[in-house]
Every structure is written in structure tokens, then in C-alpha cells.
Amino acid sequence: MVSDENVGDVGRLGERGPADHRTRLQLLDEAESHFRHYGYTKTTVADLARAIDVSPAYVYRFFDSKQAIGEAVCAKTLGQICSSLQAIEAEPLSASERLRRIYRTMVARGLELYFSERRLHDIVVAAIDGHWGSVRGYLDNLQALVRRIVVAGRESGEFERKTPLDDLCAAIFCTLKPFGHPILLEQTDRDTLQADAEQVANLVLRSLAP
């Protein structure tokens, strides 16, 4: 069942009406199923309307376009990845270990999406190409998460404090992006990806040492 869990508020872009309306939830369930099976590009609003026995015009009472439906499904997919990262942040571990696990999880979830959920991977690619708000929201959340971990590491004395915080967090974020970017994952040797992430994490953590 698709819930209204999303990345920030971006899952509501292009949506209309109450968030918990039964028809909206049916549409999102059916959209996710169709996108998984047929892909985003080959699915039409008419297909989704037919699947839940309503007219295409009725669908537009809840979403102003097919992209808006795609935004909601993409926001859920990215939201699940973000939840995995936030769970790491909440663990009672050192800031260094939490940051290291962020790299590992970014790779694991990215590969899972690419190889096990290829159709959903494709919708994330479409979202990146189309500059969808769901992607922007996910990246904003990732940046904020990195910042919180860095601040925690500075407060505990694990990380140096001389580099301006904004510059440091921006640099760390740049090193993380390749391990979660669906297009880059397609062009990367998956057999070495985890090892690559570990090496980058080691380098970043050495640079953070006081």
C-alpha cells in the first residue's frame, strides 16, 4: 500500500484534494504497480483510470498530470532510501561510524533499486532528467543529514572545527552523490562499488580528524 510518506513536502506537487482520499491511494497503488511492471514511460493516465474503474477526467481531480503521479511514486521510493539513512543517523554510534554507514547504505540501496527494481530505477532517472521536485527534496534531506552528523562529530571532538561548516558539508555531499546517482550507477562496475565507497569514506574521515 502506498502511503503519503514522501520526501519533505515534494510528494504533493501537482496533487489536488485530500491526501487520504481512497481514490487517490488506489491510484498511487495502481501507479506503483504499473510503473514496476510496464515502466513509467509506457504507462498512461488512461491505463491507471481503467485499472481502478474511473474515467481519466476523474484522475485529474487528484493529480494535474501523469508527472504529478510519477512525482508521488518517486517521492515514496526516495523517501524509503532517506528513511534508511535517517535510521543510521539515529543509531547510538560515533559520528564517524554513522557517516561511514551512510556511504555503505547509499551504495546498497542504489544497487538494490537498479538491479531489483529496475522500473522504479527508471522513474528516478526520469525525475533527475526532468528536474522533479521529489529529487530536489531528497537531496536537500541528504545534505541536512550530512550536516547534522558533521555537527555531532564536531561537538564530540571527533571532527576538526577549522574548516567552515558549509564548505565542509558541501564537499562531503559531493563525494556521496556518485554512490546514489542512478545514472552513474549504470556506468559503474558494481563489483568494486562497495570497495570504492569504503575508500572514499576512509579518505573523508581522515580529512575530518582533528
Secondary structure, DSSP 8 states (H G I E B T S, - for coil): ---S--STTGGGTTB-S-TT-HHHHHHHHHHHHHHHHT-TTT--HHHHHHHTT--HHHHTTTBSSHHHHHHHHHHHHHHHHHHHHHHHHTSSS-HHHHHHHHHHHHHHHHHHHHHH-HHHHHHHHHHHHTT-HHHHHHHHHHHHHHHHHHHHHHHHTSS-SSS-HHHHHHHHHHHHGGGT-HHHHHTS-HHHHHHHHHHHHHHHHHHH--
